[in-house]
Amino acid sequence: MNRLVVVSNRVPAPNAAGSQAGGLAVALEGLMAKRGGVWFGWSGRISPHAAHAPATIMQMDKVSFATIDLTSEEHERYYSNFSNALLWPLLHTMPELMAYDRRDAQT
């Protein structure tokens, strides 16, 4: 059987009740629980040492959660600006809501 790997901005906390990471988590949590696999993405934590820290791996049933922390600059430029202000509106057919700053893509 092939291994399912999900890469997303946020990863639902494996020990929290209910989904913590928005619509993608809601859509995929049942599939991941049934099939198993690896879910990789941001832990939701901001750390000044994030750039040099290894991924944290947690196992819950059939799913391995591999998460990384972000620095405050990565969070601001990549997560808040590039991902949420540019990619999210673009991929949800709302280009009128897009905001772009070239510096955000360089982080």
C-alpha distances in whole Angstrom, upper triangle without the diagonal:
4,7,9,13,16,19,22,26,26,24,24,26,23,26,28,29,28,26,28,27,28,27,23,23,24,22,18,19,18,15,14,15,13,10,11,11,14,17,20,23,27,28,31,33,36,37,39,37,34,34,34,32,28,25,25,22,22,19,19,17,14,15,16,19,21,24,27,31,33,36,39,39,36,36,39,38,34,33,36,38,35,32,34,37,36,32,32,35,34,31,32,35,38,39,42,41,40,41,41,42,41,42,39,36,38,37
4,7,10,13,16,19,23,23,21,22,24,22,26,27,28,27,25,27,25,26,25,21,21,22,20,17,18,17,14,13,15,14,10,10,9,12,15,17,20,24,25,28,31,33,34,36,34,31,31,31,29,25,23,23,20,20,18,19,17,14,14,15,17,18,22,24,28,30,33,36,36,32,32,35,35,31,30,33,34,32,29,31,34,33,29,29,32,31,27,29,32,35,36,39,38,36,38,37,39,38,38,35,33,34,33
4,6,10,13,16,20,20,18,19,21,19,22,24,25,24,22,23,22,23,22,19,18,20,18,15,15,16,12,11,13,12,9,8,6,8,11,13,17,20,22,25,27,29,30,33,31,27,28,28,26,22,19,19,16,17,15,16,15,11,11,11,14,15,18,21,24,26,30,32,33,29,29,32,32,28,27,30,32,29,26,28,32,30,27,27,30,29,26,28,31,33,34,38,36,34,36,35,36,35,35,32,30,31,30
4,7,10,13,17,17,15,16,18,17,20,22,23,21,19,20,18,20,19,15,14,17,15,11,12,13,10,8,11,11,8,7,5,6,8,11,14,18,19,22,25,27,29,31,30,26,26,27,25,22,18,19,16,16,15,15,14,11,10,11,12,13,16,19,22,24,28,30,31,27,27,29,29,25,24,27,29,26,23,25,28,27,24,23,27,26,22,24,27,30,31,34,32,31,33,32,34,33,33,30,28,29,28
4,7,10,13,14,12,14,16,16,19,21,22,21,18,19,17,18,17,14,13,16,15,11,13,14,11,9,13,14,11,9,6,5,6,8,11,15,16,19,22,24,25,28,26,22,23,23,21,18,15,16,14,15,14,15,15,12,10,9,10,10,13,16,19,21,24,27,27,23,23,26,25,22,21,24,25,23,20,22,25,24,21,21,24,24,21,23,26,28,29,32,30,28,30,29,30,30,29,26,24,26,24
4,6,10,11,9,12,14,14,18,19,20,18,15,16,13,14,14,10,10,13,12,9,11,13,11,9,13,14,12,10,8,6,5,6,8,12,14,16,19,21,23,26,25,21,21,23,21,18,15,16,14,15,15,15,16,13,10,10,10,10,12,14,17,18,22,24,24,21,20,23,22,19,17,20,22,20,17,18,22,21,18,17,21,20,17,19,22,24,25,29,27,25,26,26,27,27,27,24,22,24,22
4,7,9,8,12,14,15,19,19,21,19,16,15,12,14,14,11,11,15,14,11,13,16,14,12,16,18,16,14,11,8,6,5,6,9,12,14,17,19,20,23,22,18,18,20,18,16,13,14,14,15,16,17,19,16,13,12,10,9,10,12,14,15,19,21,21,17,17,20,19,15,14,17,19,16,13,16,19,18,15,15,19,19,16,18,21,23,23,26,24,22,23,23,24,24,23,20,18,20,19
4,5,7,10,13,15,18,18,19,17,14,13,9,11,11,8,9,13,12,11,13,16,15,13,16,19,18,16,14,11,8,6,5,8,10,12,15,17,19,22,21,17,18,20,19,17,14,15,15,16,17,18,20,18,15,14,11,11,10,11,13,14,17,18,19,15,14,17,16,13,11,14,16,14,11,12,16,15,12,12,16,16,14,16,19,20,21,24,21,20,21,20,22,22,22,18,17,19,17
4,7,10,13,15,18,18,19,18,14,12,9,10,12,10,11,14,15,14,15,19,18,16,19,22,21,19,17,14,10,8,5,6,9,9,12,13,16,19,19,15,16,19,17,17,14,15,16,17,19,19,22,21,17,16,13,12,10,10,11,11,14,15,15,12,10,13,13,10,7,10,13,11,8,10,13,13,11,11,15,16,14,16,19,19,20,22,19,18,18,18,19,20,19,15,15,17,15
4,7,9,12,15,14,16,14,11,9,6,8,11,9,8,12,13,12,13,17,17,15,17,20,20,18,16,13,9,8,5,5,6,7,10,12,15,18,19,15,17,19,17,17,14,14,14,15,16,17,19,19,15,14,11,11,9,10,10,11,15,15,17,13,11,14,15,12,9,12,15,14,11,12,15,16,14,13,17,18,16,17,21,21,22,24,21,20,20,21,22,23,22,18,18,20,18
4,6,8,12,11,14,12,9,8,6,9,11,9,7,11,13,11,10,14,15,12,14,17,17,15,13,11,7,7,5,6,6,8,11,14,17,20,20,16,18,20,17,16,12,12,12,11,13,13,16,15,12,11,7,8,7,10,11,13,17,18,19,16,14,18,19,16,13,16,18,18,15,15,19,20,18,16,20,21,19,20,24,24,25,28,25,24,24,25,25,26,25,21,21,23,20
4,6,9,8,10,9,6,5,5,8,11,9,6,9,12,10,9,12,14,11,12,16,17,14,14,12,9,10,9,9,8,9,12,16,18,22,22,19,21,23,20,19,15,13,13,11,12,12,14,15,11,11,9,11,10,13,14,16,19,20,22,19,17,20,21,19,16,18,21,21,17,17,21,22,20,18,22,23,21,21,25,25,27,29,26,26,26,27,28,29,28,24,25,26,24
4,6,5,8,9,8,6,8,11,14,13,10,12,15,13,11,14,16,13,13,17,18,16,15,13,11,11,11,10,8,9,11,15,17,21,21,18,21,22,19,18,14,12,12,10,11,10,13,15,12,11,8,11,10,12,13,16,19,20,22,20,18,21,23,20,17,19,23,23,20,20,24,25,23,21,25,27,25,25,28,29,30,32,29,28,29,30,30,31,30,26,27,28,25
4,6,8,9,9,9,11,14,16,15,11,13,15,13,10,13,14,11,11,15,16,13,13,12,10,12,13,13,10,12,14,18,20,24,23,20,23,23,20,18,15,12,11,8,8,6,10,11,9,9,7,10,11,14,15,19,22,23,26,23,21,24,26,24,21,23,26,26,23,23,27,28,26,24,28,29,27,27,31,31,33,35,32,31,32,33,34,34,33,29,29,31,28
4,7,9,10,10,13,16,18,17,14,15,18,16,13,15,17,15,13,17,18,16,16,15,14,15,16,15,12,14,15,19,21,24,24,22,25,25,22,20,17,14,13,9,10,8,11,14,12,12,11,13,13,16,17,20,23,24,27,25,23,26,28,26,23,25,28,28,25,25,29,31,29,27,30,32,30,30,33,34,36,37,34,34,34,35,36,37,35,32,32,33,30
4,6,7,7,11,13,16,16,12,13,16,16,12,15,17,15,14,18,20,18,18,17,15,17,16,15,13,13,15,19,21,25,25,22,26,26,23,22,19,16,16,13,13,11,14,16,14,15,13,15,15,17,18,20,23,24,27,25,22,25,27,25,22,23,27,27,24,23,27,29,27,25,28,30,28,28,31,31,34,35,32,32,32,34,35,36,35,31,32,33,30
4,7,8,12,13,15,16,12,12,16,15,12,14,17,16,14,17,20,18,20,19,17,19,19,18,16,16,18,22,24,28,28,26,29,30,27,26,23,20,19,16,15,13,15,17,15,17,15,18,18,21,21,23,26,27,29,27,25,27,29,27,24,25,28,29,26,25,28,30,28,26,28,31,28,27,31,31,34,35,32,33,34,35,36,38,37,33,34,36,33
4,6,9,10,12,13,9,9,12,12,9,11,15,14,13,16,18,17,19,18,16,18,18,18,16,16,18,22,25,29,29,26,29,30,28,26,23,21,20,17,17,14,15,17,15,17,15,18,18,21,21,23,26,27,29,27,24,26,28,26,22,23,27,27,23,22,26,27,25,23,25,28,25,24,28,28,31,32,29,30,31,33,34,36,35,31,32,34,32
4,6,7,9,9,6,6,10,10,8,11,13,12,12,16,17,16,17,16,13,15,15,15,13,13,16,20,23,27,27,24,27,28,25,24,21,19,18,16,16,14,16,17,14,16,14,16,16,18,19,21,24,24,26,24,21,23,25,22,19,20,23,23,20,19,22,24,22,19,22,24,22,21,25,25,27,29,26,26,28,29,31,32,32,28,28,31,28
4,6,9,10,7,9,12,12,11,14,16,15,15,19,20,18,18,17,14,14,13,12,11,10,13,16,20,23,24,21,24,25,23,22,19,17,17,16,17,15,18,18,16,16,13,15,14,16,16,17,20,20,23,20,17,20,22,20,16,17,20,21,18,16,20,22,20,18,21,23,21,20,24,24,26,28,24,25,25,27,28,30,29,25,26,28,25
4,7,7,6,8,11,11,10,14,15,14,16,19,19,18,17,16,12,12,11,10,10,9,13,16,19,22,23,20,22,24,22,21,18,17,17,16,17,16,19,19,16,16,13,14,13,15,15,16,19,19,21,18,15,17,19,17,13,14,17,18,14,13,17,18,17,14,17,19,17,17,21,21,23,25,21,21,22,24,25,26,26,22,23,25,23
4,6,6,7,9,10,11,14,16,15,17,19,20,19,19,18,14,15,13,13,13,12,16,19,22,25,26,23,25,27,25,25,21,21,21,20,20,19,21,21,18,19,16,18,16,18,18,18,21,21,22,20,17,19,20,18,14,15,17,17,14,12,16,17,15,12,15,17,15,14,18,18,21,22,19,20,21,23,25,26,26,23,23,26,24
4,5,5,6,9,10,13,14,14,16,18,19,19,19,18,15,16,15,15,16,16,19,22,25,28,29,26,27,30,28,27,23,23,22,21,22,20,22,21,18,20,17,19,18,20,21,21,24,24,25,22,20,21,22,19,16,17,19,19,15,13,17,18,15,12,14,16,14,12,16,17,20,21,19,20,22,23,26,27,28,24,24,27,26
4,5,5,6,8,11,11,12,14,16,16,16,15,15,12,13,12,14,15,15,19,21,24,27,28,24,25,28,26,24,21,21,20,19,19,18,19,18,16,17,15,16,16,18,19,20,23,24,24,21,19,21,21,18,15,17,19,18,14,14,17,17,14,12,15,16,13,13,17,18,20,23,20,20,22,23,25,27,27,23,23,26,24
4,5,5,6,9,10,10,11,14,15,14,14,13,10,12,12,13,13,14,17,20,23,27,27,23,25,27,25,23,20,19,18,16,16,15,16,16,13,14,12,15,14,17,18,20,23,24,25,22,20,22,23,20,17,18,21,20,16,16,20,20,18,15,18,20,17,16,20,21,24,26,23,23,25,26,28,29,29,25,25,27,25
4,6,6,8,10,11,12,14,15,15,16,16,13,16,15,16,17,17,20,23,27,30,30,27,29,31,28,27,23,22,21,19,19,17,17,17,15,17,15,18,18,21,22,23,26,27,28,25,23,25,26,23,20,21,23,23,19,18,21,22,20,17,19,21,18,17,21,22,24,26,24,24,26,28,30,32,32,28,28,30,29
4,6,7,8,10,12,13,14,14,15,16,13,16,16,18,19,19,23,26,29,32,32,28,30,32,29,28,24,23,22,21,20,18,18,17,15,17,16,19,19,22,23,24,28,28,29,26,24,26,26,23,20,22,24,23,19,19,22,22,19,16,19,20,16,16,19,21,24,26,24,24,27,28,30,31,32,28,28,30,29
4,6,5,6,9,10,10,11,11,12,10,13,14,16,17,18,22,25,27,31,30,27,28,30,27,25,21,21,19,18,17,15,15,14,12,14,13,16,17,20,22,23,27,28,29,25,24,26,26,23,20,22,25,23,19,20,23,23,20,18,21,21,18,18,21,23,26,28,26,26,28,29,31,32,32,28,27,30,28
4,6,5,6,9,10,10,11,12,10,13,14,16,16,17,21,24,27,30,30,26,28,29,27,25,21,19,17,15,14,12,12,11,10,12,12,15,16,19,21,23,27,28,29,26,24,27,28,24,22,24,26,25,21,21,25,25,22,20,23,24,21,21,24,26,28,31,28,28,30,31,33,34,34,30,29,32,30
4,5,5,6,8,10,12,14,13,16,18,20,20,21,25,28,30,34,33,30,32,33,30,28,24,22,20,18,16,13,12,11,11,14,15,18,19,23,25,27,31,32,33,30,28,31,31,28,25,27,30,28,25,25,28,28,25,23,26,27,23,23,26,28,31,33,31,31,33,34,36,37,37,33,33,35,33
4,5,5,6,8,10,12,12,15,17,20,20,22,25,29,31,34,33,30,31,32,29,27,23,22,20,18,16,14,13,11,10,13,14,17,19,23,25,27,31,32,33,30,28,31,31,28,25,28,30,28,24,25,28,28,25,23,26,26,22,22,26,28,30,33,31,31,33,34,36,36,36,33,32,34,32
4,5,5,5,6,8,8,12,15,17,18,20,23,26,28,31,30,27,28,29,26,23,20,18,16,14,12,10,10,8,7,10,11,14,16,19,22,24,28,30,31,28,26,29,29,26,24,26,28,27,23,24,28,28,24,23,26,26,23,23,27,29,31,34,32,31,33,33,35,35,35,31,30,32,30
4,6,6,9,11,11,15,17,19,19,21,24,27,29,33,32,28,30,31,28,25,21,19,16,14,11,9,7,6,7,10,12,15,18,21,24,26,30,32,33,30,28,31,32,29,26,29,31,30,26,27,30,31,27,26,29,30,26,26,30,32,34,36,34,34,36,36,38,38,38,34,33,35,33
4,6,9,13,14,17,20,23,22,24,27,31,33,36,35,32,33,34,31,28,24,22,19,17,14,12,9,8,9,13,15,18,21,24,27,30,33,35,36,33,31,34,35,31,29,31,34,32,29,29,33,33,29,28,31,31,27,28,31,33,35,38,36,36,38,38,40,40,40,37,36,38,36
4,7,10,12,16,19,22,22,24,27,30,32,35,34,30,31,32,29,26,23,21,18,17,14,12,10,7,8,12,14,17,20,23,26,29,32,34,35,32,31,34,34,30,28,31,33,31,28,29,32,32,28,27,30,30,27,27,30,33,35,38,36,35,37,37,39,39,39,35,34,36,34
4,7,9,13,16,19,19,22,24,27,29,32,30,27,28,29,26,22,19,18,14,13,10,9,8,4,5,8,10,13,16,20,23,26,29,32,33,29,28,32,32,28,26,29,31,30,26,28,31,31,28,27,30,30,27,28,31,33,35,38,36,35,36,36,38,37,37,34,32,34,32
4,7,10,13,17,17,20,23,25,27,29,28,24,25,25,23,20,16,15,12,12,10,10,10,7,5,6,9,11,14,17,21,23,27,29,30,27,26,29,29,26,24,27,29,27,24,26,29,29,25,25,28,28,25,26,30,32,33,36,34,33,34,34,35,35,34,31,29,30,29
4,6,10,13,14,17,19,22,23,26,24,21,21,22,19,16,13,12,10,10,9,10,11,9,6,5,6,7,10,14,17,19,23,26,26,23,23,26,26,22,21,24,26,24,21,23,27,26,23,23,27,27,24,25,29,30,31,34,32,31,31,31,32,32,31,28,26,27,25
4,7,10,11,14,16,19,21,23,22,19,20,21,18,15,12,11,10,10,10,11,13,11,7,6,5,6,8,11,14,17,20,23,24,20,19,23,23,19,18,21,23,21,18,20,23,23,20,20,23,24,21,22,26,27,28,31,29,27,28,28,29,29,28,25,23,25,23
4,7,9,12,14,16,18,20,19,15,16,17,15,13,9,10,9,11,12,14,16,14,10,8,6,5,6,8,11,13,17,19,20,17,16,20,20,16,15,18,20,19,16,18,21,21,18,19,22,22,20,22,25,27,27,30,27,26,26,26,26,26,25,22,20,21,19
4,6,9,11,13,15,18,17,13,14,16,14,12,9,10,11,12,14,16,18,17,13,11,8,7,5,6,9,10,14,16,17,13,13,16,16,13,11,15,17,15,13,15,18,18,16,16,20,20,19,20,24,24,25,27,25,23,23,22,23,23,22,18,18,19,16
4,6,8,9,12,14,14,11,12,14,13,12,9,10,12,13,16,17,20,20,16,14,10,9,5,5,6,7,11,13,14,11,10,13,14,11,9,12,15,15,12,14,17,18,16,16,20,21,20,21,24,24,25,27,24,22,22,22,22,22,20,17,17,18,15
4,5,8,11,14,14,11,13,15,12,12,9,9,10,11,14,15,19,19,15,13,9,8,5,5,5,8,12,13,15,13,11,15,16,14,12,15,18,18,15,16,20,21,20,19,23,24,23,24,27,27,28,30,26,25,25,25,25,25,23,20,20,21,18
4,7,10,13,14,12,14,17,14,15,13,12,14,14,17,18,21,22,18,17,13,12,9,8,7,8,11,11,14,12,9,13,15,13,10,12,16,16,14,14,18,19,19,18,21,23,22,23,26,25,26,28,24,23,23,23,23,24,22,19,20,21,18
4,6,10,11,9,12,14,12,14,12,12,14,15,18,20,23,24,20,18,14,13,10,8,5,7,9,9,13,11,9,12,15,14,12,13,17,18,16,17,20,22,21,21,24,26,25,26,29,28,29,30,26,25,24,24,24,25,22,19,20,21,17
4,7,9,7,10,13,12,14,13,14,17,18,22,23,27,27,24,21,17,16,12,9,6,5,5,6,9,9,7,10,13,13,11,13,15,17,16,17,19,21,21,21,24,26,26,27,30,29,29,30,26,25,23,23,22,22,20,17,19,19,15
4,5,5,9,10,9,12,13,13,17,19,22,24,28,28,25,22,19,16,13,10,6,6,5,7,10,10,10,13,15,15,14,16,18,19,19,20,22,24,24,24,27,29,29,30,33,32,32,33,29,28,26,25,23,24,21,19,20,19,15
4,6,8,9,10,13,15,16,20,22,25,28,31,32,28,25,22,19,16,12,9,8,5,7,9,10,11,13,15,15,16,17,19,20,20,22,23,25,25,26,29,30,30,32,35,33,33,34,31,28,26,25,23,23,20,18,20,18,15
4,6,6,6,10,12,14,17,20,24,26,30,30,26,23,20,17,14,11,9,8,7,10,12,12,13,16,17,17,17,19,21,21,22,23,25,26,26,27,30,31,31,33,36,35,35,36,33,30,28,27,25,25,21,20,21,19,15
4,5,5,8,9,11,15,17,21,24,27,27,23,20,17,14,11,7,5,5,5,9,11,9,11,14,15,14,14,17,19,19,18,20,23,24,23,24,27,28,28,30,33,32,32,33,30,28,26,25,23,23,20,18,18,17,13
4,6,9,10,13,17,20,23,26,29,28,25,22,19,15,13,9,8,7,7,10,11,9,12,14,14,13,15,17,19,18,18,21,23,23,23,24,27,28,28,30,33,32,31,33,30,28,26,24,22,21,18,16,16,15,11
4,7,10,12,16,19,22,25,29,28,25,21,19,15,13,10,10,10,10,14,14,13,15,18,18,17,18,21,22,22,22,24,26,27,26,28,31,31,31,33,36,36,35,37,34,31,29,28,26,25,22,20,20,18,15
4,7,9,12,15,19,22,25,25,22,18,16,12,11,8,8,10,11,14,16,14,15,19,19,18,18,21,23,22,22,24,27,27,26,27,31,31,30,33,36,36,35,37,34,32,30,29,27,26,24,22,22,20,17
4,6,9,13,16,19,22,22,19,15,13,10,9,7,9,11,13,17,18,16,17,21,21,19,19,22,24,23,22,25,27,28,26,27,31,31,30,32,35,36,35,38,35,32,31,30,29,28,25,23,22,21,18
4,6,10,13,16,19,18,15,12,10,6,5,5,8,11,14,17,18,16,16,20,20,18,17,21,23,22,20,23,26,26,24,25,29,29,27,29,33,33,33,36,33,31,30,29,28,27,25,23,22,22,19
4,7,10,13,16,17,14,10,8,6,5,6,9,12,15,18,20,18,18,21,22,20,19,22,25,24,22,24,27,28,26,26,30,30,29,30,34,34,35,37,34,32,32,31,31,30,28,25,25,25,22
4,7,10,13,13,10,7,6,4,7,9,12,16,19,22,23,21,20,24,25,22,21,24,27,26,23,25,29,29,27,27,31,31,29,31,34,35,36,38,35,34,33,33,33,32,31,28,27,27,24
4,7,10,11,8,6,5,7,8,12,14,18,21,23,25,23,22,26,27,24,22,25,28,27,25,26,30,30,28,27,31,32,30,31,35,35,37,39,36,35,35,35,35,35,33,30,29,30,27
4,6,7,6,4,6,9,11,15,17,21,24,27,29,26,25,29,30,27,25,28,31,30,27,28,32,32,30,29,33,33,31,32,35,36,38,40,37,36,37,37,37,37,36,32,32,33,30
4,6,5,6,8,11,14,17,19,23,26,28,30,28,26,30,31,28,26,28,31,31,27,28,32,33,30,29,32,33,30,31,35,36,38,40,37,36,37,37,38,39,37,34,33,34,32
4,6,8,11,14,17,20,23,26,30,32,34,31,29,33,34,31,29,31,34,33,30,31,34,35,32,30,34,35,32,32,36,37,39,42,39,38,39,40,41,41,40,37,36,37,34
4,7,10,13,16,20,23,26,30,32,33,30,29,33,33,30,28,31,33,32,29,30,33,33,30,29,33,33,30,31,34,36,38,40,38,37,38,39,40,40,39,35,34,35,33
4,6,10,13,16,19,22,26,28,30,26,25,29,29,26,24,27,29,28,25,26,30,30,27,26,29,30,27,28,31,33,35,37,35,34,35,35,36,36,35,32,31,32,30
4,6,10,13,16,20,23,26,27,24,23,27,27,24,22,26,28,27,24,25,29,29,26,26,29,30,27,28,32,33,35,37,35,33,34,34,34,34,33,30,29,30,27
4,6,10,13,16,20,22,24,20,20,23,24,21,19,22,25,24,21,22,26,26,24,23,27,27,25,26,30,31,32,34,32,30,31,31,31,31,30,27,26,27,24
4,7,10,13,17,20,21,18,18,21,22,19,17,21,23,22,19,21,25,25,23,23,26,27,25,26,30,31,31,34,31,29,30,29,29,29,27,24,23,24,21
4,7,10,13,16,18,15,14,18,19,16,14,18,20,19,17,19,22,23,21,21,25,25,24,25,29,29,30,32,29,27,27,26,26,26,25,21,21,21,18
4,7,10,13,14,12,12,15,16,14,13,16,18,18,16,18,21,22,20,21,24,25,24,26,29,29,29,31,28,26,26,25,24,24,22,19,19,19,15
4,7,10,12,9,9,13,14,13,12,14,17,17,16,17,20,21,20,21,24,25,25,26,29,29,29,31,27,25,24,24,23,23,20,18,18,18,14
4,6,8,6,6,9,11,9,9,12,14,14,14,15,18,19,18,19,22,23,23,25,28,27,27,28,25,23,21,20,19,19,17,14,15,15,11
4,5,5,6,9,10,10,11,12,14,15,15,17,18,20,20,21,24,25,25,27,29,28,28,29,26,24,21,20,19,19,16,14,15,14,10
4,6,5,6,9,10,10,10,12,14,15,15,17,19,19,20,23,24,25,26,29,27,27,27,24,22,20,19,17,18,15,13,15,15,11
4,5,5,6,8,9,10,11,12,13,15,15,17,18,19,21,23,24,25,27,26,25,25,22,20,17,16,14,14,11,9,12,11,8
4,6,5,5,7,9,10,10,11,13,14,15,15,17,20,20,21,23,25,24,23,24,21,19,17,15,14,14,11,9,10,10,6
4,6,6,5,6,8,10,10,11,12,14,15,15,18,19,20,21,24,23,22,23,20,18,16,15,15,16,13,10,12,13,10
4,6,6,5,6,9,10,10,11,13,14,15,17,19,20,21,23,21,21,21,18,16,13,13,12,13,11,8,11,12,10
4,6,6,5,6,9,10,10,11,12,14,16,17,18,20,22,20,19,20,17,14,12,10,9,10,8,5,8,9,7
4,6,6,5,6,8,10,10,10,12,15,15,16,18,20,19,18,20,17,14,12,11,11,11,10,6,7,9,7
4,6,6,5,6,9,10,10,10,13,15,15,16,19,18,18,19,16,14,13,13,13,14,13,9,10,12,10
4,6,6,5,7,9,10,10,12,14,15,16,18,17,16,17,14,12,11,11,12,14,13,9,12,14,12
4,6,6,5,7,9,10,11,13,14,16,17,15,14,15,12,10,8,8,8,10,10,7,9,12,11
4,6,6,5,6,9,10,11,12,14,16,15,13,15,12,9,8,7,8,9,9,6,7,10,10
4,6,6,5,6,9,10,10,12,14,14,13,15,13,10,10,10,12,13,13,9,9,13,12
4,6,6,5,7,10,10,11,13,12,12,13,10,9,9,10,12,15,15,11,12,16,15
4,6,6,7,9,11,11,13,11,10,11,7,6,5,7,10,12,13,10,12,15,15
4,6,6,6,9,10,11,10,8,10,8,5,5,6,9,11,13,10,10,14,15
4,6,5,6,8,10,10,9,12,10,8,9,9,12,13,15,12,11,15,15
4,5,5,6,9,8,9,12,9,8,10,12,15,16,18,14,14,18,18
4,6,5,6,5,6,8,6,6,9,11,15,17,18,16,16,20,20
4,6,5,6,5,9,8,7,10,11,14,16,18,16,15,19,20
4,6,8,8,12,11,10,13,14,17,18,20,18,17,20,21
4,6,8,11,10,10,14,16,19,21,23,20,19,23,23
4,6,9,9,10,14,16,19,21,23,21,20,24,25
4,5,6,7,11,14,17,20,22,20,20,24,24
4,5,5,9,11,15,17,19,17,18,21,23
4,6,9,11,15,18,20,19,19,23,24
4,7,10,13,16,18,16,18,21,22
4,7,10,13,15,13,14,18,18
4,7,10,12,10,12,15,16
4,6,9,8,9,12,14
4,5,6,8,10,11
4,5,6,7,10
4,5,5,7
4,5,6
4,6
4
